[in-house]
Amino acid sequence: MQLLKYAVVTGGITGPAQRGVDFNIVDKNGTVIPSADTTYSIIFPKAVQAMDTIYIKLLNNPAPGVRKFEVQILDNITSQFDVDNFFQRHTEGRLRSTSSDHKYFS
């Protein structure tokens, strides 16, 4: 079994998004994935090349303005293995609300 570890980071960001207010990390069925801090894991049961998705559900926060967060893929190196990561998308998200009826993600 191998783990891909990632974190949702808002420290040092002006106008940070808040987990549970602006967004949640969810599984493919939309169920919120709990985290005591801001780190999460994707489990790969076999040590073979595989791909998975990080799902971010945007919430309907009516507050106007831009809120930001970053998804950072963390190094996963142990004495037994090194999980190598390849990214296909930029991992910074911005939430912008111009009114309570419209939500944007870029």
N, C-alpha and C positions, 0 to 999 in steps of 0.2 A: 504494500500500500504506500502511496506517495501523496503528499499534500502540497497544494498550491496555497500559499498564505497571501492574504491581501488586507489592506487597511483603508478605511475611509478617513481622510485627514482634513481637518479644518483649521488646525493651529497655524497662526501666522498669516491667515487669509483675511483680508478685509471683507466684511459682509459674509461671514461664514454661514453655510446652510446648517440646519439642525436636524439630526436624525430623529425621526418620529414626528417632526413638525413639517419639514420641507421634503423629506424623502425617507424611504426605508430600503434596506437590503432584503430582497426576497428570493425565494427559490422559484423554479420554473412554473410552479402552480400559484404563485402570488402570496405564499405564506411567509410572513416576516421571519427572518433568521435572527435569533437573539444574539447579542454580544455584550459581555460584561464591560468591555472596553470599546475599541473600534476595529478589532481585528476579526477576520473571518477566514475560513478554509474551504477549499474545494478538494474533495477526496477522490483520488484516482486509485481504484482497487488493484490495478496491475501496473507494473513498471513498464508500460508500453507507451508509444506516442498516442496522445489523446488530446481532445479539445473540449472545452466547456465554456459556459457563459456566466458572467456576473450580471445579475438582474438588479436594476435600481428602479423602484417604484416612486414616481413623483406624487406628492400629496398636494391637496388643494389648500395650501396656505394662502389666505386672502391678503396678507401683508404685501404692500407694494415694494418694489426694489429688486436688486440683484443679490442673490446669495450663491456662494460658490463652495465647492468641495473638490477634493482630489481622491482618486482611487489609486493607491500605490501597491504594486506587486512587490512582496517582500522576499528577500533571499531565504531559501530553505536549504541549508547546508548542514549535514550531520556527518558523523564519522563513517556512516554507511553509504550515503548518497548525496548528490547535489541535484535538486530539481531545477532544470533549465526552463526558462520561460520565454515564449515568443508572443509578442503583442501585435494585434492587427488594428487596434484603434487607440486614439489618444485617450488618456484616462483622466482628463479634467472635465468636470461638469459645472455648468452654471445654471442656476434657476433664476428666471426673471418673471416678474409679474407686473403687468401694466394695468391690470384691473383684476377684480376678484373672479372674472369669468374666463381669463386666458392665462395659461401656463405655458412657458417655453423652456425647452432644454436644448442647450447647444454645446 
